[in-house]
Amino acid sequence: MALSRRTLLGLAAGVPASAALAACGTSGPSKGGGDGTATYWHLSGQPQEGVRTGAVERFNEANPKGQIEVTTFENDAYKTKIKTAIGAGKAPTIIWGWGGGTLRTYVEADQVDDLTPWFDENPDIKNRLFPSSFGAATVDGRIYAMPFESVEPIVLFYNKRVFDDVGVEPPQSWDDIMALVPKFNAEGIAPFSLGGQSRWTNMMWLEFLFDRIGGPEVFQAVFDGEKDAWSHPAAIEALTKVQDLVKADGFIKGFSSITADSNADQALLYTDKAAMMLQGSWSYGIQQTEGGDFVSSGGLGFMNFPPVEGGKGDPGNSVGNPAQYLSISSKASAKQKKIAKDFFATGVLTDDEVKAWIDTGAVPIRKGSEKLLAESESSEFLEFVYGIASNAKAFGQSWDQALSPTAAETLLDNIAKLFQLSISPRQFTDNLNKVIGK
């Protein structure tokens, strides 16, 4: 099973860690190796897990007196367990995350260290990373996380075989999307795959539609806490359009019961049951690993989300994850913190790790990797992602990462209802306006 991302589950702060961990169906948290060992929790799932554990193994081999002990979790389980552990003051030394709103809650609870002085003392470490990756690591002007891993824009993937069979071209606009829906349905092919049970997959549609219709300033107003920001006319139009797509049978039947963490949505694309899918760039490596010869035979197409007729947003804009992030628990011992910082300095995004990320079909956030990208077997996709990341006038962080956990959970709950047509666009905006700034 490979990973995916997000969802900020509202966590019962104060829930005893032991109680939550007892429900864990994956590998449980490590007990730690004492003061001389730093602990590190991160996501499981190949091919990304192998890259992460490989970096730690190399660091441990080079640092026998400063070891790191890894524990892995599936995506949604991790979100619950890390919040529980932090709330109970039992966080691992090194905290893997997506930055943004969740990181802010950690900062406000004084659970993670301010890394600004360390970056000031080590400017070379900061300067070798994409500058855009530091936005989600920064709270009130201070840096609380080390950006690492890869940039992950959301991509519109499509199945070239299916498009050829039906005799149609990839959409160049929203109207094209709506025109393709009946053509694929007539052939018994779902126009779009969607793992709707995971909810954040639905959210990606709104992120793009808000941007394409009204520009990035529409969600920026929400992020900035402006009163009734969700009621912007562009927001209403975007919410209406996505319900129009649902009503037209644009998504595969039963999408609300399909999970993204199982990669079931992606399997629908590479097995020719669906024509298109909006997913993160990480999906390329998963389809490469699990899709047989689908990718290697040239069956997978990819493009940025098309413009909406009359929209204000720049069609080069993107949304997704500008990076992943590592923080250091404020509860860790001085020796554990030193091990963590040594890992950040010498074990993260090394040449070996950069190559490993590229081999998975990901674009690492370390500068100067263009030559390696060009030499990769996946160069066409990697250079496409690099182009999006480096040229987008606006690269919005995924909403459920940017907002506070409270607002994000309300958002995801209402997005699920919106896609199920159980609430109207106006009800959606009314519900979300109530949690602005919370």
C-alpha positions in Angstrom: 0.0 0.0 0.0 1.3 3.4 -0.8 0.6 6.7 0.9 -1.2 9.7 0.1 -1.8 12.6 2.4 -3.7 14.7 4.7 -6.9 15.2 6.5 -6.6 17.0 9.7 -8.7 14.9 12.0 -10.0 16.8 14.9 -8.2 15.1 17.7 -9.3 14.8 21.2 -6.6 16.7 22.9 -5.9 15.1 26.1 -7.0 11.6 25.0 -4.5 9.3 26.7 -1.9 8.2 24.2 -2.1 4.7 25.4 -5.8 4.5 24.7 -5.4 5.7 21.1 -2.4 3.6 20.5 -4.2 0.5 21.6 -6.5 1.0 18.6 -3.6 1.1 16.3 -3.7 -1.4 13.5 -0.3 -0.6 12.2 3.1 -0.6 13.8 2.8 1.1 17.1 5.0 3.9 18.4 8.5 3.0 19.5 9.3 3.0 23.1 12.5 4.9 22.3 16.0 3.9 22.9 16.7 6.3 25.8 18.3 9.7 25.8 20.9 8.6 23.3 18.4 7.7 20.6 16.1 10.1 18.7 12.7 8.8 17.7 11.1 9.6 14.4 7.6 8.9 13.2 6.6 9.1 9.6 4.2 7.6 7.0 4.4 4.1 5.7 3.7 3.0 2.1 5.9 2.4 -0.8 7.8 3.7 -2.7 8.1 6.8 -0.3 8.6 4.8 2.9 11.7 3.1 1.4 13.3 6.5 0.7 12.6 7.8 4.2 13.9 4.7 6.0 16.9 4.6 3.6 17.9 8.1 4.7 17.8 7.1 8.3 19.7 3.9 7.7 22.5 5.8 6.1 22.6 8.4 8.9 22.7 5.7 11.6 25.5 3.9 9.8 27.5 7.1 9.8 26.6 8.1 13.4 26.9 5.1 15.7 26.7 7.3 18.8 23.6 9.2 17.7 21.0 6.8 16.4 17.5 7.4 15.1 14.7 4.9 15.7 11.9 4.9 13.1 8.2 4.0 13.5 5.8 4.1 10.6 2.1 4.5 10.3 -0.5 4.6 7.6 -1.7 8.1 6.6 -4.9 8.6 8.5 -3.7 6.6 11.5 -0.7 8.8 11.7 -2.7 12.0 11.8 -4.6 10.8 14.8 -1.7 9.3 16.7 0.7 12.2 16.3 -1.9 14.6 17.6 -2.6 12.3 20.5 1.1 11.9 21.3 1.8 15.6 21.1 -1.2 16.4 23.2 0.0 14.0 25.8 3.5 15.4 25.8 4.9 12.1 24.3 5.8 13.2 20.8 8.7 11.6 19.0 11.9 13.6 18.8 11.4 14.2 15.0 7.8 15.0 13.9 7.0 14.4 10.2 4.2 16.7 8.9 2.8 19.0 6.2 3.4 22.3 8.0 0.7 25.1 7.8 -2.2 25.2 10.2 -1.3 22.1 12.1 2.2 23.3 12.7 0.8 26.5 14.0 -1.2 24.6 16.6 1.9 22.9 17.7 3.7 26.2 17.9 0.9 27.8 19.9 1.0 24.9 22.4 4.8 25.2 22.7 5.3 21.7 21.5 8.0 22.2 18.8 11.3 24.1 18.8 11.9 27.4 17.0 14.5 26.5 14.4 15.2 30.0 13.2 18.4 30.4 15.1 19.7 27.1 13.8 18.9 28.1 10.2 20.6 31.5 10.8 23.7 29.6 12.0 23.5 27.3 9.0 22.6 29.4 6.0 23.9 26.9 3.5 21.3 24.4 4.6 18.5 26.9 4.0 19.9 28.2 0.8 20.0 24.8 -0.9 16.2 24.4 -0.7 13.4 25.9 -2.8 12.5 29.2 -1.1 8.8 28.5 -1.7 9.1 25.5 0.7 9.6 27.7 3.8 6.2 29.4 3.7 4.4 26.5 5.4 7.2 26.0 7.8 7.0 29.6 9.1 4.7 30.9 11.9 4.6 34.6 12.7 8.0 35.0 11.0 9.8 32.2 12.7 10.8 28.9 11.2 9.6 25.8 13.1 10.2 23.0 10.6 12.8 21.8 8.2 11.4 21.5 4.6 12.4 18.3 2.9 11.4 15.5 0.5 9.6 16.7 -2.7 7.2 19.3 -4.1 3.8 17.8 -4.9 1.4 19.7 -7.1 -2.0 18.3 -7.8 -2.2 16.9 -11.4 -4.9 16.0 -13.8 -4.0 12.5 -14.9 -5.7 10.8 -17.8 -5.7 7.4 -19.5 -4.4 7.8 -23.0 -5.6 4.3 -24.1 -9.2 5.2 -23.1 -9.1 8.6 -24.8 -7.8 6.9 -28.0 -10.5 4.2 -27.8 -13.3 6.8 -27.4 -11.7 9.2 -30.0 -11.5 12.3 -27.8 -8.9 14.8 -26.7 -7.8 15.8 -23.2 -9.9 18.8 -21.9 -8.6 22.3 -22.4 -11.3 24.0 -20.4 -14.1 23.4 -17.9 -16.6 23.2 -20.7 -14.5 20.5 -22.3 -14.7 18.5 -19.1 -18.4 18.7 -19.0 -18.6 17.8 -22.7 -16.5 14.7 -22.2 -18.7 13.4 -19.4 -21.5 12.0 -21.5 -19.1 10.6 -24.1 -17.3 8.4 -21.6 -20.5 7.4 -19.8 -21.9 6.3 -23.1 -19.0 3.9 -23.4 -19.4 2.5 -19.9 -16.3 4.3 -18.7 -16.3 6.6 -15.6 -15.2 10.1 -16.7 -13.4 10.6 -13.4 -12.1 8.3 -10.7 -12.4 9.6 -7.2 -11.6 8.2 -3.7 -14.3 10.2 -2.1 -14.3 8.5 1.2 -11.0 10.1 1.9 -12.6 13.6 1.4 -9.3 15.4 0.7 -9.5 14.0 -2.8 -12.8 15.9 -3.3 -11.2 19.0 -1.8 -8.6 19.2 -4.6 -11.5 19.9 -7.1 -12.6 22.9 -5.1 -9.0 24.2 -4.7 -8.6 24.4 -8.4 -12.1 25.7 -9.2 -11.7 28.5 -6.6 -8.4 29.4 -8.1 -9.4 29.2 -11.8 -12.7 31.2 -11.3 -11.6 33.8 -8.8 -7.9 33.6 -8.4 -5.8 32.7 -5.3 -7.1 35.7 -3.4 -10.4 34.0 -2.8 -9.0 31.3 -0.5 -6.4 33.8 0.8 -9.2 35.8 2.3 -10.4 32.6 4.1 -6.9 32.0 5.3 -6.6 35.6 6.5 -9.7 35.2 8.5 -11.9 37.7 6.7 -15.5 37.7 7.8 -17.8 35.7 5.4 -14.9 35.0 3.0 -16.4 31.7 1.9 -19.4 33.6 0.5 -17.4 35.2 -2.3 -19.3 34.9 -5.6 -16.4 32.9 -7.1 -16.8 30.4 -4.3 -20.5 30.0 -4.9 -19.8 29.5 -8.6 -17.1 26.9 -7.9 -19.3 24.9 -5.5 -22.2 25.0 -8.0 -19.9 23.7 -10.8 -18.7 20.8 -8.8 -22.2 19.8 -8.0 -23.1 20.1 -11.7 -20.3 17.6 -12.4 -21.7 15.2 -9.7 -25.2 15.5 -11.1 -23.9 14.8 -14.6 -22.4 11.5 -13.3 -18.9 12.9 -13.8 -17.5 10.7 -11.1 -17.4 6.9 -10.8 -20.5 5.4 -9.1 -20.0 4.8 -5.4 -17.2 7.3 -5.2 -18.1 8.1 -1.6 -17.2 4.6 -0.6 -13.8 4.5 -2.4 -10.7 5.2 -0.3 -7.6 6.9 -1.6 -5.3 5.4 1.1 -5.8 2.0 -0.5 -5.0 3.5 -4.0 -8.3 2.1 -5.2 -9.0 5.4 -7.1 -5.7 5.1 -8.9 -6.4 1.4 -9.9 -9.6 2.5 -11.6 -7.5 4.7 -13.9 -4.8 2.3 -14.9 -7.3 -0.6 -15.3 -9.2 1.5 -17.9 -12.4 1.8 -15.7 -12.0 5.6 -15.5 -10.7 8.1 -18.0 -9.3 10.8 -15.7 -8.3 11.5 -12.1 -7.3 14.5 -10.1 -4.6 13.4 -7.8 -1.2 14.5 -6.3 2.0 14.1 -8.3 2.9 11.3 -5.9 0.4 9.2 -7.8 2.8 8.8 -10.7 5.2 6.7 -8.6 2.3 4.6 -7.3 0.9 3.9 -10.7 4.4 3.1 -11.9 4.8 0.6 -9.1 1.3 -0.9 -9.0 0.0 -0.3 -12.6 1.9 -3.0 -14.5 3.1 -1.6 -17.8 0.5 1.3 -17.7 3.2 4.0 -17.2 6.1 2.4 -19.0 4.0 1.7 -22.1 3.0 5.4 -22.3 -0.6 4.9 -21.2 -0.5 7.7 -18.5 -1.1 11.3 -19.6 -0.9 14.3 -17.3 -1.6 18.0 -17.4 -2.4 21.0 -15.2 -6.0 21.7 -14.4 -7.6 23.6 -17.3 -9.0 27.1 -17.1 -12.6 27.9 -16.5 -14.2 30.1 -19.1 -14.3 33.7 -17.9 -12.3 32.9 -14.8 -9.7 35.3 -13.3 -7.2 32.7 -12.1 -4.0 32.2 -14.0 -4.1 28.7 -15.6 -0.4 28.2 -14.6 -1.3 28.3 -10.9 -1.1 25.1 -8.9 -2.1 23.7 -5.5 -0.7 20.9 -3.4 2.2 20.4 -1.1 5.2 22.7 -1.5 7.2 20.2 0.6 7.0 17.9 3.6 8.3 19.1 7.0 10.3 17.9 10.0 9.9 19.5 13.4 11.7 18.8 16.7 9.7 18.1 19.8 10.2 20.7 22.5 10.0 17.8 25.0 13.0 15.9 23.6 16.2 15.8 25.5 19.2 18.0 24.5 21.0 15.0 23.1 18.0 13.9 21.1 17.6 17.4 19.7 21.3 17.4 18.7 20.8 14.1 16.9 17.8 15.5 15.1 19.7 18.6 13.9 22.6 16.5 12.8 20.1 14.5 10.8 18.7 17.7 9.2 22.2 18.9 8.4 23.8 15.7 7.0 21.1 13.1 6.5 18.3 14.9 4.7 18.2 15.4 0.9 21.7 13.9 0.5 22.7 13.0 -3.1 21.5 9.4 -2.4 18.2 10.6 -1.2 17.7 13.1 -4.0 18.3 10.3 -6.5 15.9 8.0 -4.7 13.1 10.6 -4.8 13.7 11.1 -8.5 13.5 7.3 -9.0 10.0 7.3 -7.4 8.8 10.0 -9.9 9.1 12.9 -7.4 10.9 16.2 -7.7 13.0 16.9 -4.6 13.0 20.4 -3.2 16.8 20.6 -3.3 18.1 23.2 -5.8 20.3 22.1 -8.7 18.7 18.7 -9.5 17.7 19.6 -13.0 20.4 17.4 -14.6 19.3 14.4 -12.6 15.7 15.0 -13.5 16.6 15.1 -17.2 18.6 11.8 -16.9 15.7 10.0 -15.2 13.5 7.4 -17.0 10.6 9.5 -15.8 12.1 12.8 -17.1 9.0 13.8 -19.0 6.9 13.7 -15.9 9.5 15.1 -13.6 10.3 18.1 -15.9 6.5 18.7 -16.1 6.3 18.8 -12.3 9.4 20.9 -12.0 7.9 23.3 -14.6 4.7 23.7 -12.6 6.5 24.2 -9.3 8.9 26.7 -10.7 6.6 28.7 -13.0 3.3 28.9 -11.0 2.5 32.5 -10.1 0.6 31.1 -7.1 1.2 27.6 -5.5 -1.5 27.2 -2.9 -1.0 24.9 0.0 -3.6 22.2 0.4 -6.5 23.7 2.3 -6.7 21.1 5.0 -3.0 21.7 5.7 -3.2 25.5 5.6 -6.2 25.8 8.0 -6.3 25.0 11.7 -7.4 21.4 12.5 -10.8 22.7 13.7 -11.5 24.6 10.5 -10.1 21.8 8.4 -12.3 19.1 9.9 -15.4 21.3 9.3 -14.2 21.9 5.8 -13.7 18.2 5.0 -17.0 17.2 6.6 -18.9 19.8 4.5 -17.0 18.9 1.3 -18.2 15.3 1.7 -21.8 16.5 2.1 -21.4 18.8 -0.9 -20.3 15.9 -3.1 -23.1 13.8 -1.8 -25.5 16.6 -2.8 -26.9 16.6 0.8 -26.1 20.4 1.2 -26.3 23.3 -1.2 -23.5 25.6 -2.0 -25.0 28.3 0.2 -25.3 25.9 3.1 -21.7 25.0 2.6 -20.5 28.6 2.7 -22.7 29.3 5.8 -21.2 26.4 7.6 -17.7 27.3 6.7 -18.1 31.0 7.6 -18.8 29.9 11.1 -15.3 28.5 11.6 -13.2 31.2 9.9 -10.4 32.2 12.2 -10.9 29.2 14.5 
